[in-house]
Amino acid sequence: MTRELRNAMSHFATGVTIVTTRFEGHDWGMTCNSFSTVSLDPALVLWSIRKESLSQPAFTQSGGYTVSVLASAQQHLAMQFTQGTQAERFHNVPVEHHPASLRPRISGSVAWFDCQLEQVVTAGDHDILIGRVLDFGSHDGESLVYSQRHFGTFKPF
Ligand SMILES: Cc1cc2nc3c(=O)[nH]c(=O)nc-3n(C[C@H](O)[C@H](O)[C@H](O)COP(=O)(O)O)c2cc1C
């Protein structure tokens, strides 16, 4: 069931993000494609984290997170932020720390959203992290796309 479900789900094309936070004096980050908009007024977003993820305490206890939407040229970062220690993930990766939240964002991303954690909803083997957007920004550029376990770019008709 799980394998077939994952196969079927993989047909839903998404963007690719790296979610980051600042916890116990360190930067934390992981690749995420469950990011979604929830509400415009107030501005709320969500993503879900596997409960067994080593980063789960950092994201649920730090009070907030930043979502960096990756550019098509940042595919290597999408892979880099799926494994290894946090120090290895951030090694040689340019980031900017938000002056107020101190959370890092990935330089060169096409958009970013700095969020305060509003609610954690436990749902099966994941936690849904609902955040209120405190600050955001975007740049022109091509977004990275993920579909059927492949990275690519979006081509308009
Ligand atoms: C394209 C892509 C999207 C991903 N999206 C998510 C996600 O939304 N939630 C999640 O928990 N893991 C997601 N992962 C897996 C995590 O990046 C990976 O399990 C995590 O970085 C492991 O970190 P840990 O050392 O904290 O356990 C995704 C992986 C890839 C390649």
Ligand as a Chemical Component Dictionary entry (heavy atoms), coordinates in Angstrom:
data_LIG
# 
_chem_comp.id                   LIG 
_chem_comp.type                 NON-POLYMER 
_chem_comp.pdbx_formal_charge   0 
_chem_comp.three_letter_code    LIG 
# 
loop_
_chem_comp_atom.comp_id 
_chem_comp_atom.atom_id 
_chem_comp_atom.alt_atom_id 
_chem_comp_atom.type_symbol 
_chem_comp_atom.charge 
_chem_comp_atom.model_Cartn_x 
_chem_comp_atom.model_Cartn_y 
_chem_comp_atom.model_Cartn_z 
_chem_comp_atom.pdbx_ordinal 
LIG C1  C1  C 0 12.077 16.498 -3.079 1  
LIG C2  C2  C 0 12.056 16.093 -1.632 2  
LIG C3  C3  C 0 11.046 16.563 -0.807 3  
LIG C4  C4  C 0 10.975 16.208 0.550  4  
LIG N1  N1  N 0 9.963  16.681 1.318  5  
LIG C5  C5  C 0 9.873  16.345 2.621  6  
LIG C6  C6  C 0 8.805  16.849 3.430  7  
LIG O1  O1  O 0 7.945  17.591 2.980  8  
LIG N2  N2  N 0 8.765  16.458 4.736  9  
LIG C7  C7  C 0 9.706  15.618 5.278  10 
LIG O2  O2  O 0 9.615  15.292 6.483  11 
LIG N3  N3  N 0 10.727 15.134 4.526  12 
LIG C8  C8  C 0 10.829 15.486 3.216  13 
LIG N4  N4  N 0 11.874 15.023 2.458  14 
LIG C9  C9  C 0 12.902 14.175 3.093  15 
LIG C10 C10 C 0 13.803 15.018 3.998  16 
LIG O3  O3  O 0 14.501 16.025 3.301  17 
LIG C11 C11 C 0 14.821 14.116 4.723  18 
LIG O4  O4  O 0 14.162 12.998 5.261  19 
LIG C12 C12 C 0 15.435 14.892 5.881  20 
LIG O5  O5  O 0 16.291 15.899 5.401  21 
LIG C13 C13 C 0 16.177 13.972 6.828  22 
LIG O6  O6  O 0 16.633 14.807 7.861  23 
LIG P1  P1  P 0 16.917 14.391 9.337  24 
LIG O7  O7  O 0 18.397 14.144 9.389  25 
LIG O8  O8  O 0 16.499 15.569 10.127 26 
LIG O9  O9  O 0 16.094 13.156 9.666  27 
LIG C14 C14 C 0 11.960 15.354 1.097  28 
LIG C15 C15 C 0 13.006 14.885 0.270  29 
LIG C16 C16 C 0 13.049 15.249 -1.070 30 
LIG C17 C17 C 0 14.170 14.731 -1.959 31 
# 
loop_
_chem_comp_bond.comp_id 
_chem_comp_bond.atom_id_1 
_chem_comp_bond.atom_id_2 
_chem_comp_bond.value_order 
_chem_comp_bond.pdbx_ordinal 
LIG C1  C2  SING 1  
LIG C2  C3  SING 2  
LIG C2  C16 DOUB 3  
LIG C3  C4  DOUB 4  
LIG C4  N1  SING 5  
LIG C4  C14 SING 6  
LIG N1  C5  DOUB 7  
LIG C5  C6  SING 8  
LIG C5  C8  SING 9  
LIG C6  O1  DOUB 10 
LIG C6  N2  SING 11 
LIG N2  C7  SING 12 
LIG C7  O2  DOUB 13 
LIG C7  N3  SING 14 
LIG N3  C8  DOUB 15 
LIG C8  N4  SING 16 
LIG N4  C9  SING 17 
LIG N4  C14 SING 18 
LIG C9  C10 SING 19 
LIG C10 O3  SING 20 
LIG C10 C11 SING 21 
LIG C11 O4  SING 22 
LIG C11 C12 SING 23 
LIG C12 O5  SING 24 
LIG C12 C13 SING 25 
LIG C13 O6  SING 26 
LIG O6  P1  SING 27 
LIG P1  O7  DOUB 28 
LIG P1  O8  SING 29 
LIG P1  O9  SING 30 
LIG C14 C15 DOUB 31 
LIG C15 C16 SING 32 
LIG C16 C17 SING 33 
# 
